[in-house]
Amino acid sequence: MDQVKFNSIDELYNRLKPAFKIKIEELERKNILNIENKDLWMYLSKTKWQSKENLELCDMVSDILNLDEYDFLKYINNKK
């Protein structure tokens, strides 16, 4: 199977936006408000993706959709 190649981080970020949108809508249904794409991106970049090599798009989408909300909220609250 051919891997999808991205020419920039911005291109990858834009490709992940639909997954971010789904996760943000899910969080809003749980009354977790004011979360933005960049919050999810920063959290996963620092906690999950930083130490991995050859990440595939499907793995990144899975990480977004299966995000541990408790750890994410801890991270967000520590950033403020």
mmCIF file as gemmi writes it, N, C-alpha and C atoms, coordinates in Angstrom:
data_model
loop_
_atom_site.group_PDB
_atom_site.id
_atom_site.type_symbol
_atom_site.label_atom_id
_atom_site.label_alt_id
_atom_site.label_comp_id
_atom_site.label_asym_id
_atom_site.label_entity_id
_atom_site.label_seq_id
_atom_site.pdbx_PDB_ins_code
_atom_site.Cartn_x
_atom_site.Cartn_y
_atom_site.Cartn_z
_atom_site.occupancy
_atom_site.B_iso_or_equiv
_atom_site.pdbx_formal_charge
_atom_site.auth_seq_id
_atom_site.auth_asym_id
_atom_site.pdbx_PDB_model_num
ATOM 1 N N . MET Axp A 1 ? 0.839 -1.174 0 1 0 ? 1 A 1
ATOM 2 C CA . MET Axp A 1 ? 0 0 0 1 0 ? 1 A 1
ATOM 3 C C . MET Axp A 1 ? 0.887 1.241 0 1 0 ? 1 A 1
ATOM 4 N N . ASP Axp A 2 ? 0.556 2.193 -0.845 1 0 ? 2 A 1
ATOM 5 C CA . ASP Axp A 2 ? 1.325 3.436 -0.926 1 0 ? 2 A 1
ATOM 6 C C . ASP Axp A 2 ? 1.015 4.331 0.26 1 0 ? 2 A 1
ATOM 7 N N . GLN Axp A 3 ? 2.065 4.918 0.821 1 0 ? 3 A 1
ATOM 8 C CA . GLN Axp A 3 ? 1.892 5.876 1.902 1 0 ? 3 A 1
ATOM 9 C C . GLN Axp A 3 ? 1.585 7.241 1.312 1 0 ? 3 A 1
ATOM 10 N N . VAL Axp A 4 ? 0.724 7.972 2.002 1 0 ? 4 A 1
ATOM 11 C CA . VAL Axp A 4 ? 0.425 9.343 1.601 1 0 ? 4 A 1
ATOM 12 C C . VAL Axp A 4 ? 1.577 10.21 2.076 1 0 ? 4 A 1
ATOM 13 N N . LYS Axp A 5 ? 2.092 11.03 1.204 1 0 ? 5 A 1
ATOM 14 C CA . LYS Axp A 5 ? 3.201 11.925 1.543 1 0 ? 5 A 1
ATOM 15 C C . LYS Axp A 5 ? 2.68 13.353 1.659 1 0 ? 5 A 1
ATOM 16 N N . PHE Axp A 6 ? 3.212 14.07 2.64 1 0 ? 6 A 1
ATOM 17 C CA . PHE Axp A 6 ? 2.836 15.465 2.838 1 0 ? 6 A 1
ATOM 18 C C . PHE Axp A 6 ? 4.064 16.333 2.652 1 0 ? 6 A 1
ATOM 19 N N . ASN Axp A 7 ? 3.855 17.464 2.004 1 0 ? 7 A 1
ATOM 20 C CA . ASN Axp A 7 ? 4.964 18.373 1.717 1 0 ? 7 A 1
ATOM 21 C C . ASN Axp A 7 ? 5.245 19.336 2.862 1 0 ? 7 A 1
ATOM 22 N N . SER Axp A 8 ? 4.304 19.424 3.797 1 0 ? 8 A 1
ATOM 23 C CA . SER Axp A 8 ? 4.501 20.34 4.924 1 0 ? 8 A 1
ATOM 24 C C . SER Axp A 8 ? 3.637 19.911 6.096 1 0 ? 8 A 1
ATOM 25 N N . ILE Axp A 9 ? 3.965 20.447 7.254 1 0 ? 9 A 1
ATOM 26 C CA . ILE Axp A 9 ? 3.158 20.2 8.45 1 0 ? 9 A 1
ATOM 27 C C . ILE Axp A 9 ? 1.766 20.799 8.256 1 0 ? 9 A 1
ATOM 28 N N . ASP Axp A 10 ? 1.694 21.949 7.605 1 0 ? 10 A 1
ATOM 29 C CA . ASP Axp A 10 ? 0.393 22.583 7.354 1 0 ? 10 A 1
ATOM 30 C C . ASP Axp A 10 ? -0.503 21.687 6.505 1 0 ? 10 A 1
ATOM 31 N N . GLU Axp A 11 ? 0.078 21.045 5.529 1 0 ? 11 A 1
ATOM 32 C CA . GLU Axp A 11 ? -0.689 20.146 4.665 1 0 ? 11 A 1
ATOM 33 C C . GLU Axp A 11 ? -1.231 18.962 5.475 1 0 ? 11 A 1
ATOM 34 N N . LEU Axp A 12 ? -0.406 18.408 6.337 1 0 ? 12 A 1
ATOM 35 C CA . LEU Axp A 12 ? -0.838 17.307 7.202 1 0 ? 12 A 1
ATOM 36 C C . LEU Axp A 12 ? -1.936 17.78 8.157 1 0 ? 12 A 1
ATOM 37 N N . TYR Axp A 13 ? -1.717 18.922 8.785 1 0 ? 13 A 1
ATOM 38 C CA . TYR Axp A 13 ? -2.703 19.498 9.711 1 0 ? 13 A 1
ATOM 39 C C . TYR Axp A 13 ? -4.051 19.664 9.013 1 0 ? 13 A 1
ATOM 40 N N . ASN Axp A 14 ? -4.034 20.216 7.814 1 0 ? 14 A 1
ATOM 41 C CA . ASN Axp A 14 ? -5.274 20.421 7.065 1 0 ? 14 A 1
ATOM 42 C C . ASN Axp A 14 ? -5.955 19.103 6.716 1 0 ? 14 A 1
ATOM 43 N N . ARG Axp A 15 ? -5.182 18.098 6.457 1 0 ? 15 A 1
ATOM 44 C CA . ARG Axp A 15 ? -5.736 16.775 6.13 1 0 ? 15 A 1
ATOM 45 C C . ARG Axp A 15 ? -6.405 16.145 7.353 1 0 ? 15 A 1
ATOM 46 N N . LEU Axp A 16 ? -5.958 16.514 8.546 1 0 ? 16 A 1
ATOM 47 C CA . LEU Axp A 16 ? -6.516 15.964 9.783 1 0 ? 16 A 1
ATOM 48 C C . LEU Axp A 16 ? -7.731 16.741 10.295 1 0 ? 16 A 1
ATOM 49 N N . LYS Axp A 17 ? -8.044 17.869 9.691 1 0 ? 17 A 1
ATOM 50 C CA . LYS Axp A 17 ? -9.139 18.712 10.173 1 0 ? 17 A 1
ATOM 51 C C . LYS Axp A 17 ? -10.48 17.981 10.301 1 0 ? 17 A 1
ATOM 52 N N . PRO Axp A 18 ? -10.862 17.112 9.37 1 0 ? 18 A 1
ATOM 53 C CA . PRO Axp A 18 ? -12.143 16.401 9.561 1 0 ? 18 A 1
ATOM 54 C C . PRO Axp A 18 ? -12.167 15.552 10.838 1 0 ? 18 A 1
ATOM 55 N N . ALA Axp A 19 ? -11.056 14.924 11.166 1 0 ? 19 A 1
ATOM 56 C CA . ALA Axp A 19 ? -10.992 14.125 12.396 1 0 ? 19 A 1
ATOM 57 C C . ALA Axp A 19 ? -11.054 15.033 13.62 1 0 ? 19 A 1
ATOM 58 N N . PHE Axp A 20 ? -10.365 16.17 13.574 1 0 ? 20 A 1
ATOM 59 C CA . PHE Axp A 20 ? -10.451 17.137 14.67 1 0 ? 20 A 1
ATOM 60 C C . PHE Axp A 20 ? -11.9 17.575 14.876 1 0 ? 20 A 1
ATOM 61 N N . LYS Axp A 21 ? -12.59 17.853 13.778 1 0 ? 21 A 1
ATOM 62 C CA . LYS Axp A 21 ? -13.979 18.33 13.841 1 0 ? 21 A 1
ATOM 63 C C . LYS Axp A 21 ? -14.869 17.299 14.524 1 0 ? 21 A 1
ATOM 64 N N . ILE Axp A 22 ? -14.721 16.048 14.149 1 0 ? 22 A 1
ATOM 65 C CA . ILE Axp A 22 ? -15.516 14.975 14.751 1 0 ? 22 A 1
ATOM 66 C C . ILE Axp A 22 ? -15.247 14.892 16.248 1 0 ? 22 A 1
ATOM 67 N N . LYS Axp A 23 ? -13.975 14.95 16.624 1 0 ? 23 A 1
ATOM 68 C CA . LYS Axp A 23 ? -13.626 14.832 18.043 1 0 ? 23 A 1
ATOM 69 C C . LYS Axp A 23 ? -14.135 16.032 18.826 1 0 ? 23 A 1
ATOM 70 N N . ILE Axp A 24 ? -14.028 17.218 18.281 1 0 ? 24 A 1
ATOM 71 C CA . ILE Axp A 24 ? -14.512 18.417 18.96 1 0 ? 24 A 1
ATOM 72 C C . ILE Axp A 24 ? -16.024 18.341 19.154 1 0 ? 24 A 1
ATOM 73 N N . GLU Axp A 25 ? -16.747 17.875 18.15 1 0 ? 25 A 1
ATOM 74 C CA . GLU Axp A 25 ? -18.205 17.714 18.279 1 0 ? 25 A 1
ATOM 75 C C . GLU Axp A 25 ? -18.537 16.699 19.374 1 0 ? 25 A 1
ATOM 76 N N . GLU Axp A 26 ? -17.782 15.633 19.444 1 0 ? 26 A 1
ATOM 77 C CA . GLU Axp A 26 ? -17.979 14.623 20.485 1 0 ? 26 A 1
ATOM 78 C C . GLU Axp A 26 ? -17.729 15.229 21.874 1 0 ? 26 A 1
ATOM 79 N N . LEU Axp A 27 ? -16.658 16.001 22.003 1 0 ? 27 A 1
ATOM 80 C CA . LEU Axp A 27 ? -16.347 16.646 23.277 1 0 ? 27 A 1
ATOM 81 C C . LEU Axp A 27 ? -17.44 17.639 23.67 1 0 ? 27 A 1
ATOM 82 N N . GLU Axp A 28 ? -17.959 18.373 22.704 1 0 ? 28 A 1
ATOM 83 C CA . GLU Axp A 28 ? -19.029 19.335 22.977 1 0 ? 28 A 1
ATOM 84 C C . GLU Axp A 28 ? -20.287 18.639 23.479 1 0 ? 28 A 1
ATOM 85 N N . ARG Axp A 29 ? -20.592 17.46 22.935 1 0 ? 29 A 1
ATOM 86 C CA . ARG Axp A 29 ? -21.753 16.69 23.418 1 0 ? 29 A 1
ATOM 87 C C . ARG Axp A 29 ? -21.57 16.273 24.873 1 0 ? 29 A 1
ATOM 88 N N . LYS Axp A 30 ? -20.315 16.202 25.305 1 0 ? 30 A 1
ATOM 89 C CA . LYS Axp A 30 ? -20.004 15.852 26.695 1 0 ? 30 A 1
ATOM 90 C C . LYS Axp A 30 ? -19.788 17.108 27.539 1 0 ? 30 A 1
ATOM 91 N N . ASN Axp A 31 ? -20.189 18.246 26.978 1 0 ? 31 A 1
ATOM 92 C CA . ASN Axp A 31 ? -20.079 19.551 27.632 1 0 ? 31 A 1
ATOM 93 C C . ASN Axp A 31 ? -18.635 19.979 27.899 1 0 ? 31 A 1
ATOM 94 N N . ILE Axp A 32 ? -17.728 19.529 27.045 1 0 ? 32 A 1
ATOM 95 C CA . ILE Axp A 32 ? -16.337 19.985 27.066 1 0 ? 32 A 1
ATOM 96 C C . ILE Axp A 32 ? -16.222 20.984 25.928 1 0 ? 32 A 1
ATOM 97 N N . LEU Axp A 33 ? -16.191 22.26 26.303 1 0 ? 33 A 1
ATOM 98 C CA . LEU Axp A 33 ? -16.344 23.333 25.32 1 0 ? 33 A 1
ATOM 99 C C . LEU Axp A 33 ? -15.043 24.09 25.089 1 0 ? 33 A 1
ATOM 100 N N . ASN Axp A 34 ? -15.057 24.893 24.056 1 0 ? 34 A 1
ATOM 101 C CA . ASN Axp A 34 ? -13.947 25.796 23.716 1 0 ? 34 A 1
ATOM 102 C C . ASN Axp A 34 ? -12.656 25.067 23.364 1 0 ? 34 A 1
ATOM 103 N N . ILE Axp A 35 ? -12.762 23.898 22.783 1 0 ? 35 A 1
ATOM 104 C CA . ILE Axp A 35 ? -11.605 23.152 22.305 1 0 ? 35 A 1
ATOM 105 C C . ILE Axp A 35 ? -11.446 23.459 20.818 1 0 ? 35 A 1
ATOM 106 N N . GLU Axp A 36 ? -10.232 23.704 20.411 1 0 ? 36 A 1
ATOM 107 C CA . GLU Axp A 36 ? -9.95 24.012 19.005 1 0 ? 36 A 1
ATOM 108 C C . GLU Axp A 36 ? -9.038 22.949 18.403 1 0 ? 36 A 1
ATOM 109 N N . ASN Axp A 37 ? -8.982 22.936 17.087 1 0 ? 37 A 1
ATOM 110 C CA . ASN Axp A 37 ? -8.099 21.995 16.382 1 0 ? 37 A 1
ATOM 111 C C . ASN Axp A 37 ? -6.679 22.053 16.93 1 0 ? 37 A 1
ATOM 112 N N . LYS Axp A 38 ? -6.193 23.267 17.117 1 0 ? 38 A 1
ATOM 113 C CA . LYS Axp A 38 ? -4.8 23.435 17.555 1 0 ? 38 A 1
ATOM 114 C C . LYS Axp A 38 ? -4.562 22.817 18.93 1 0 ? 38 A 1
ATOM 115 N N . ASP Axp A 39 ? -5.595 22.777 19.792 1 0 ? 39 A 1
ATOM 116 C CA . ASP Axp A 39 ? -5.449 22.154 21.11 1 0 ? 39 A 1
ATOM 117 C C . ASP Axp A 39 ? -5.204 20.647 20.969 1 0 ? 39 A 1
ATOM 118 N N . LEU Axp A 40 ? -5.992 20.025 20.119 1 0 ? 40 A 1
ATOM 119 C CA . LEU Axp A 40 ? -5.82 18.592 19.875 1 0 ? 40 A 1
ATOM 120 C C . LEU Axp A 40 ? -4.472 18.313 19.219 1 0 ? 40 A 1
ATOM 121 N N . TRP Axp A 41 ? -4.132 19.137 18.238 1 0 ? 41 A 1
ATOM 122 C CA . TRP Axp A 41 ? -2.86 18.991 17.52 1 0 ? 41 A 1
ATOM 123 C C . TRP Axp A 41 ? -1.668 19.081 18.48 1 0 ? 41 A 1
ATOM 124 N N . MET Axp A 42 ? -1.664 20.115 19.313 1 0 ? 42 A 1
ATOM 125 C CA . MET Axp A 42 ? -0.541 20.311 20.241 1 0 ? 42 A 1
ATOM 126 C C . MET Axp A 42 ? -0.446 19.169 21.245 1 0 ? 42 A 1
ATOM 127 N N . TYR Axp A 43 ? -1.577 18.763 21.787 1 0 ? 43 A 1
ATOM 128 C CA . TYR Axp A 43 ? -1.584 17.678 22.767 1 0 ? 43 A 1
ATOM 129 C C . TYR Axp A 43 ? -1.018 16.39 22.162 1 0 ? 43 A 1
ATOM 130 N N . LEU Axp A 44 ? -1.544 16.004 21.024 1 0 ? 44 A 1
ATOM 131 C CA . LEU Axp A 44 ? -1.096 14.746 20.41 1 0 ? 44 A 1
ATOM 132 C C . LEU Axp A 44 ? 0.335 14.861 19.893 1 0 ? 44 A 1
ATOM 133 N N . SER Axp A 45 ? 0.704 16.021 19.382 1 0 ? 45 A 1
ATOM 134 C CA . SER Axp A 45 ? 2.083 16.21 18.905 1 0 ? 45 A 1
ATOM 135 C C . SER Axp A 45 ? 3.084 16.015 20.033 1 0 ? 45 A 1
ATOM 136 N N . LYS Axp A 46 ? 2.739 16.52 21.202 1 0 ? 46 A 1
ATOM 137 C CA . LYS Axp A 46 ? 3.674 16.453 22.326 1 0 ? 46 A 1
ATOM 138 C C . LYS Axp A 46 ? 3.604 15.144 23.101 1 0 ? 46 A 1
ATOM 139 N N . THR Axp A 47 ? 2.442 14.521 23.148 1 0 ? 47 A 1
ATOM 140 C CA . THR Axp A 47 ? 2.287 13.336 24 1 0 ? 47 A 1
ATOM 141 C C . THR Axp A 47 ? 2.343 12.012 23.26 1 0 ? 47 A 1
ATOM 142 N N . LYS Axp A 48 ? 1.945 11.998 22.005 1 0 ? 48 A 1
ATOM 143 C CA . LYS Axp A 48 ? 1.866 10.725 21.29 1 0 ? 48 A 1
ATOM 144 C C . LYS Axp A 48 ? 2.765 10.651 20.066 1 0 ? 48 A 1
ATOM 145 N N . TRP Axp A 49 ? 2.777 11.707 19.287 1 0 ? 49 A 1
ATOM 146 C CA . TRP Axp A 49 ? 3.421 11.628 17.985 1 0 ? 49 A 1
ATOM 147 C C . TRP Axp A 49 ? 4.887 12.008 17.997 1 0 ? 49 A 1
ATOM 148 N N . GLN Axp A 50 ? 5.324 12.739 18.991 1 0 ? 50 A 1
ATOM 149 C CA . GLN Axp A 50 ? 6.697 13.24 19.017 1 0 ? 50 A 1
ATOM 150 C C . GLN Axp A 50 ? 7.731 12.116 18.987 1 0 ? 50 A 1
ATOM 151 N N . SER Axp A 51 ? 7.447 11.046 19.671 1 0 ? 51 A 1
ATOM 152 C CA . SER Axp A 51 ? 8.432 9.974 19.792 1 0 ? 51 A 1
ATOM 153 C C . SER Axp A 51 ? 8.263 8.874 18.746 1 0 ? 51 A 1
ATOM 154 N N . LYS Axp A 52 ? 7.304 9.023 17.85 1 0 ? 52 A 1
ATOM 155 C CA . LYS Axp A 52 ? 7.052 7.989 16.848 1 0 ? 52 A 1
ATOM 156 C C . LYS Axp A 52 ? 7.645 8.376 15.502 1 0 ? 52 A 1
ATOM 157 N N . GLU Axp A 53 ? 8.047 7.355 14.779 1 0 ? 53 A 1
ATOM 158 C CA . GLU Axp A 53 ? 8.552 7.564 13.424 1 0 ? 53 A 1
ATOM 159 C C . GLU Axp A 53 ? 7.63 6.866 12.439 1 0 ? 53 A 1
ATOM 160 N N . ASN Axp A 54 ? 7.592 7.367 11.233 1 0 ? 54 A 1
ATOM 161 C CA . ASN Axp A 54 ? 6.805 6.768 10.157 1 0 ? 54 A 1
ATOM 162 C C . ASN Axp A 54 ? 5.332 6.609 10.517 1 0 ? 54 A 1
ATOM 163 N N . LEU Axp A 55 ? 4.788 7.63 11.164 1 0 ? 55 A 1
ATOM 164 C CA . LEU Axp A 55 ? 3.365 7.621 11.48 1 0 ? 55 A 1
ATOM 165 C C . LEU Axp A 55 ? 2.559 7.636 10.192 1 0 ? 55 A 1
ATOM 166 N N . GLU Axp A 56 ? 1.518 6.858 10.171 1 0 ? 56 A 1
ATOM 167 C CA . GLU Axp A 56 ? 0.628 6.859 9.022 1 0 ? 56 A 1
ATOM 168 C C . GLU Axp A 56 ? -0.595 7.685 9.341 1 0 ? 56 A 1
ATOM 169 N N . LEU Axp A 57 ? -1.205 8.232 8.325 1 0 ? 57 A 1
ATOM 170 C CA . LEU Axp A 57 ? -2.379 9.078 8.487 1 0 ? 57 A 1
ATOM 171 C C . LEU Axp A 57 ? -3.479 8.343 9.257 1 0 ? 57 A 1
ATOM 172 N N . CYS Axp A 58 ? -3.696 7.091 8.952 1 0 ? 58 A 1
ATOM 173 C CA . CYS Axp A 58 ? -4.748 6.327 9.633 1 0 ? 58 A 1
ATOM 174 C C . CYS Axp A 58 ? -4.468 6.207 11.132 1 0 ? 58 A 1
ATOM 175 N N . ASP Axp A 59 ? -3.202 6.101 11.518 1 0 ? 59 A 1
ATOM 176 C CA . ASP Axp A 59 ? -2.847 6.037 12.935 1 0 ? 59 A 1
ATOM 177 C C . ASP Axp A 59 ? -3.108 7.368 13.628 1 0 ? 59 A 1
ATOM 178 N N . MET Axp A 60 ? -2.819 8.437 12.933 1 0 ? 60 A 1
ATOM 179 C CA . MET Axp A 60 ? -3.043 9.763 13.512 1 0 ? 60 A 1
ATOM 180 C C . MET Axp A 60 ? -4.539 10.023 13.685 1 0 ? 60 A 1
ATOM 181 N N . VAL Axp A 61 ? -5.33 9.659 12.697 1 0 ? 61 A 1
ATOM 182 C CA . VAL Axp A 61 ? -6.786 9.812 12.803 1 0 ? 61 A 1
ATOM 183 C C . VAL Axp A 61 ? -7.31 8.96 13.956 1 0 ? 61 A 1
ATOM 184 N N . SER Axp A 62 ? -6.817 7.76 14.084 1 0 ? 62 A 1
ATOM 185 C CA . SER Axp A 62 ? -7.225 6.89 15.192 1 0 ? 62 A 1
ATOM 186 C C . SER Axp A 62 ? -6.871 7.519 16.538 1 0 ? 62 A 1
ATOM 187 N N . ASP Axp A 63 ? -5.683 8.096 16.641 1 0 ? 63 A 1
ATOM 188 C CA . ASP Axp A 63 ? -5.269 8.757 17.884 1 0 ? 63 A 1
ATOM 189 C C . ASP Axp A 63 ? -6.205 9.916 18.226 1 0 ? 63 A 1
ATOM 190 N N . ILE Axp A 64 ? -6.614 10.661 17.226 1 0 ? 64 A 1
ATOM 191 C CA . ILE Axp A 64 ? -7.523 11.786 17.455 1 0 ? 64 A 1
ATOM 192 C C . ILE Axp A 64 ? -8.874 11.276 17.952 1 0 ? 64 A 1
ATOM 193 N N . LEU Axp A 65 ? -9.423 10.313 17.248 1 0 ? 65 A 1
ATOM 194 C CA . LEU Axp A 65 ? -10.764 9.835 17.576 1 0 ? 65 A 1
ATOM 195 C C . LEU Axp A 65 ? -10.811 9.048 18.879 1 0 ? 65 A 1
ATOM 196 N N . ASN Axp A 66 ? -9.692 8.449 19.277 1 0 ? 66 A 1
ATOM 197 C CA . ASN Axp A 66 ? -9.643 7.641 20.499 1 0 ? 66 A 1
ATOM 198 C C . ASN Axp A 66 ? -8.881 8.326 21.626 1 0 ? 66 A 1
ATOM 199 N N . LEU Axp A 67 ? -8.812 9.61 21.551 1 0 ? 67 A 1
ATOM 200 C CA . LEU Axp A 67 ? -8.114 10.434 22.526 1 0 ? 67 A 1
ATOM 201 C C . LEU Axp A 67 ? -8.609 10.15 23.947 1 0 ? 67 A 1
ATOM 202 N N . ASP Axp A 68 ? -7.682 10.032 24.885 1 0 ? 68 A 1
ATOM 203 C CA . ASP Axp A 68 ? -8.039 9.88 26.295 1 0 ? 68 A 1
ATOM 204 C C . ASP Axp A 68 ? -8.445 11.261 26.816 1 0 ? 68 A 1
ATOM 205 N N . GLU Axp A 69 ? -9.731 11.453 27.009 1 0 ? 69 A 1
ATOM 206 C CA . GLU Axp A 69 ? -10.251 12.77 27.372 1 0 ? 69 A 1
ATOM 207 C C . GLU Axp A 69 ? -9.726 13.254 28.721 1 0 ? 69 A 1
ATOM 208 N N . TYR Axp A 70 ? -9.571 12.367 29.668 1 0 ? 70 A 1
ATOM 209 C CA . TYR Axp A 70 ? -9.076 12.747 30.989 1 0 ? 70 A 1
ATOM 210 C C . TYR Axp A 70 ? -7.668 13.334 30.882 1 0 ? 70 A 1
ATOM 211 N N . ASP Axp A 71 ? -6.775 12.623 30.197 1 0 ? 71 A 1
ATOM 212 C CA . ASP Axp A 71 ? -5.4 13.115 30.034 1 0 ? 71 A 1
ATOM 213 C C . ASP Axp A 71 ? -5.36 14.402 29.21 1 0 ? 71 A 1
ATOM 214 N N . PHE Axp A 72 ? -6.207 14.476 28.204 1 0 ? 72 A 1
ATOM 215 C CA . PHE Axp A 72 ? -6.27 15.683 27.372 1 0 ? 72 A 1
ATOM 216 C C . PHE Axp A 72 ? -6.698 16.889 28.213 1 0 ? 72 A 1
ATOM 217 N N . LEU Axp A 73 ? -7.724 16.727 29.026 1 0 ? 73 A 1
ATOM 218 C CA . LEU Axp A 73 ? -8.197 17.836 29.857 1 0 ? 73 A 1
ATOM 219 C C . LEU Axp A 73 ? -7.16 18.245 30.891 1 0 ? 73 A 1
ATOM 220 N N . LYS Axp A 74 ? -6.442 17.277 31.43 1 0 ? 74 A 1
ATOM 221 C CA . LYS Axp A 74 ? -5.353 17.6 32.353 1 0 ? 74 A 1
ATOM 222 C C . LYS Axp A 74 ? -4.308 18.458 31.647 1 0 ? 74 A 1
ATOM 223 N N . TYR Axp A 75 ? -3.949 18.064 30.446 1 0 ? 75 A 1
ATOM 224 C CA . TYR Axp A 75 ? -2.969 18.804 29.646 1 0 ? 75 A 1
ATOM 225 C C . TYR Axp A 75 ? -3.461 20.228 29.373 1 0 ? 75 A 1
ATOM 226 N N . ILE Axp A 76 ? -4.698 20.364 28.924 1 0 ? 76 A 1
ATOM 227 C CA . ILE Axp A 76 ? -5.283 21.666 28.594 1 0 ? 76 A 1
ATOM 228 C C . ILE Axp A 76 ? -5.323 22.563 29.835 1 0 ? 76 A 1
ATOM 229 N N . ASN Axp A 77 ? -5.743 22.012 30.946 1 0 ? 77 A 1
ATOM 230 C CA . ASN Axp A 77 ? -5.861 22.815 32.166 1 0 ? 77 A 1
ATOM 231 C C . ASN Axp A 77 ? -4.493 23.258 32.676 1 0 ? 77 A 1
ATOM 232 N N . ASN Axp A 78 ? -3.47 22.472 32.438 1 0 ? 78 A 1
ATOM 233 C CA . ASN Axp A 78 ? -2.113 22.857 32.85 1 0 ? 78 A 1
ATOM 234 C C . ASN Axp A 78 ? -1.53 23.934 31.939 1 0 ? 78 A 1
ATOM 235 N N . LYS Axp A 79 ? -2.032 24.02 30.711 1 0 ? 79 A 1
ATOM 236 C CA . LYS Axp A 79 ? -1.543 25.016 29.75 1 0 ? 79 A 1
ATOM 237 C C . LYS Axp A 79 ? -2.097 26.407 30.048 1 0 ? 79 A 1
ATOM 238 N N . LYS Axp A 80 ? -3.237 26.477 30.751 1 0 ? 80 A 1
ATOM 239 C CA . LYS Axp A 80 ? -3.905 27.769 30.995 1 0 ? 80 A 1
ATOM 240 C C . LYS Axp A 80 ? -3.395 28.431 32.238 1 0 ? 80 A 1
